[in-house]
């Protein structure tokens, strides 16, 4: 007698052609995400890849030294426990030609079924998983040409390879869950941080050469940044700069937007955003740098010029 597969209780439901129905048990998806903390995201950009790593939790694969990257079609209602920076990948292209194995179910508050995607043979260790059979948490309907997952659970995909940054479709920002963190719940400086705040810190860090003002920051050559979030990040930076410089006298300042020092000072201001704690920027440091400019408009114009030089023109605000 054949035993029931462990993945069967998490089976995808039946798809419907009725657009008014929203059955989470049968959620179509075409992209998956890797979410991480700010420092790790900067490392990914520097190395130009997501490096596969050892499994650090209580997985059955922990003792087998299998190196994986973690991805999921899941989005978090109250924020991700994995960080603020979201790297998005096209699912079909990412796993084309790979084998799939059922790994386990992690018993979190919401159960998390796990599937391994690999080009290696693990038949002696794991049970092969066939996504074309609608009996598990991920189903590939060849008839419809669509991938589905059971959105009532947190599907986790373990990809056994490095993932080149060129495969990334888009970078975006999400809120970090205020009550959970996959690294250190008590000491995580990003826990609870909203998406726009994370964007200002991450993009500010890139502009500042990841923490240090440089002679010149090269134009952004990473994956596309979600346009609305890029706009929101600049609006947040502009609002903070305006608020903290409106009462400055600028009596000793002389730098204008056309001065050769303007981009350098702008990057120093972006460093203030990058190194800010979760709540506020260092007001004294920001004002000391801003005071070197001739006036408030020179501060704003120099920072916007550097921001758009590196990241490109901003989407217009909706009317």
SVG drawing of the C-alpha trace seen along z (x, -y; Angstrom):
<svg xmlns="http://www.w3.org/2000/svg" viewBox="-16 -85 54 87">
<polyline fill="none" stroke="black" stroke-width="0.4" points="0.0,0.0 1.4,-3.3 1.7,-5.9 0.3,-9.4 3.0,-11.9 4.0,-14.4 3.2,-17.2 -0.4,-16.2 -2.1,-18.1 -0.7,-21.3 -2.0,-20.7 -2.9,-23.5 -6.6,-24.0 -8.5,-24.0 -8.0,-27.1 -11.0,-29.1 -11.6,-31.4 -13.9,-33.6 -11.8,-36.8 -14.0,-37.6 -12.8,-34.6 -9.6,-34.9 -8.8,-31.5 -5.5,-31.7 -5.2,-27.9 -4.7,-28.3 -2.6,-31.4 -0.9,-31.9 2.7,-33.1 5.5,-33.9 8.1,-35.5 9.8,-34.6 11.6,-36.8 14.7,-36.7 14.4,-39.2 17.4,-40.2 18.8,-42.8 20.5,-46.0 24.2,-44.9 23.6,-41.6 21.9,-43.4 25.0,-45.7 27.2,-42.5 25.0,-41.0 25.5,-44.1 29.3,-44.1 29.7,-40.4 27.2,-40.6 25.5,-37.4 23.5,-35.8 25.9,-33.2 24.4,-30.0 25.0,-29.3 24.7,-26.6 21.3,-25.9 21.3,-27.4 17.9,-26.3 16.6,-22.9 16.2,-21.5 16.9,-17.9 19.5,-19.1 21.5,-21.0 24.0,-18.2 24.5,-17.5 26.4,-20.8 24.1,-21.5 24.5,-25.2 21.3,-27.0 19.6,-30.3 16.2,-30.9 13.3,-32.1 9.5,-32.3 6.4,-33.6 5.1,-34.6 4.6,-38.2 4.2,-39.2 1.1,-41.1 2.9,-42.5 6.4,-42.7 9.1,-40.1 11.1,-38.4 14.0,-38.3 14.7,-42.0 13.8,-45.0 15.4,-44.5 13.6,-42.3 15.3,-40.8 12.7,-39.5 13.3,-36.7 11.3,-35.2 10.4,-31.8 10.3,-29.7 13.7,-31.0 15.3,-30.6 14.5,-26.8 14.6,-25.8 16.2,-22.4 16.5,-21.7 15.3,-18.7 13.0,-19.1 12.9,-17.3 10.5,-17.4 12.4,-18.4 10.1,-18.9 7.5,-21.1 8.7,-23.5 6.1,-23.9 6.1,-27.7 3.0,-29.8 2.1,-29.3 3.4,-26.0 6.2,-26.3 6.6,-23.4 10.0,-23.3 11.2,-22.2 14.7,-21.9 15.6,-22.9 18.9,-21.6 20.9,-20.2 22.3,-17.5 21.0,-14.0 19.7,-13.6 17.6,-10.5 19.3,-8.7 18.6,-11.5 15.3,-13.1 12.0,-12.1 11.6,-13.6 8.8,-16.1 6.8,-16.4 5.3,-19.9 3.2,-18.9 1.0,-16.7 -1.4,-18.8 -0.7,-17.1 1.6,-19.5 2.1,-23.2 3.4,-24.1 1.8,-23.0 2.8,-23.7 -0.2,-23.4 1.1,-22.6 -2.3,-22.9 -2.7,-26.5 1.0,-27.3 0.8,-28.7 2.5,-28.0 0.3,-27.9 1.0,-27.7 -1.0,-27.2 -1.0,-30.7 -2.4,-29.5 1.1,-28.3 4.6,-29.8 6.2,-28.0 10.0,-28.0 12.2,-27.2 15.8,-26.2 17.8,-26.7 21.1,-24.8 23.3,-27.2 24.7,-30.7 22.3,-33.1 23.9,-35.8 22.6,-39.3 21.9,-39.6 19.0,-37.1 17.3,-39.5 14.2,-41.2 13.8,-44.0 14.9,-45.3 12.2,-46.6 11.7,-47.4 9.4,-45.8 8.7,-46.4 10.7,-44.4 8.4,-42.5 8.3,-44.4 8.0,-41.2 10.2,-38.7 13.7,-38.6 15.4,-35.6 18.8,-36.8 18.5,-38.4 15.0,-39.5 16.3,-41.4 19.1,-43.4 18.1,-43.8 18.3,-47.6 16.0,-47.1 13.2,-45.3 9.9,-47.2 11.5,-49.5 9.1,-50.6 9.9,-50.2 10.5,-53.9 12.9,-54.2 14.8,-51.1 15.0,-52.6 16.5,-55.8 19.1,-54.0 20.0,-51.5 20.1,-54.0 21.8,-56.5 24.4,-53.9 25.0,-53.2 25.3,-56.9 27.8,-57.3 30.0,-54.4 28.4,-52.2 29.2,-54.4 32.1,-56.5 31.9,-59.6 33.9,-58.8 35.3,-60.8 32.4,-59.7 29.8,-57.0 29.3,-55.2 25.9,-55.1 23.6,-52.4 24.2,-49.2 22.2,-46.8 18.7,-45.4 15.9,-47.9 14.6,-49.6 10.8,-49.7 10.1,-53.2 7.5,-54.3 9.8,-53.3 12.7,-55.2 10.5,-58.2 9.3,-57.7 12.9,-57.4 13.9,-60.7 10.7,-62.4 11.5,-61.2 15.1,-62.4 14.0,-65.8 11.4,-66.2 14.0,-65.5 16.6,-67.8 14.0,-70.6 12.9,-70.2 16.3,-70.2 17.8,-73.1 14.9,-75.6 16.3,-77.5 19.9,-77.4 21.5,-80.8 24.0,-79.6 26.1,-82.7 29.4,-80.9 28.4,-78.7 29.4,-79.3 28.9,-76.0 26.4,-76.1 25.0,-73.3 27.6,-74.0 30.5,-73.9 32.8,-70.8 32.4,-70.2 28.7,-70.0 28.5,-66.2 31.0,-65.3 29.0,-67.2 25.8,-65.6 27.3,-62.1 28.4,-63.1 24.7,-64.0 23.6,-60.7 26.0,-59.0 24.1,-60.6 20.9,-58.8 22.8,-55.5 24.2,-55.5 21.0,-56.8 19.4,-54.6 15.9,-53.3 14.1,-56.5 16.0,-59.7 19.1,-61.0 21.9,-62.7 20.5,-66.3 23.7,-68.0 25.9,-66.1 23.3,-66.9 23.2,-70.6 27.0,-70.9 27.4,-69.5 24.4,-71.4 25.7,-74.7 28.7,-74.6 26.2,-75.3 25.2,-78.8 21.5,-78.3 18.8,-75.6 18.0,-75.4 21.7,-74.6 21.5,-71.7 18.3,-70.3 19.5,-70.8 22.9,-69.2 21.4,-66.2 18.8,-65.7 21.3,-66.1 23.5,-63.4 20.6,-61.1 19.3,-61.3 22.8,-61.1 23.3,-57.7 19.7,-56.3 18.2,-58.0 15.3,-60.4 12.4,-60.0 8.9,-59.1 6.6,-62.2 4.4,-62.4 0.8,-61.6 -1.5,-64.6"/>
</svg>
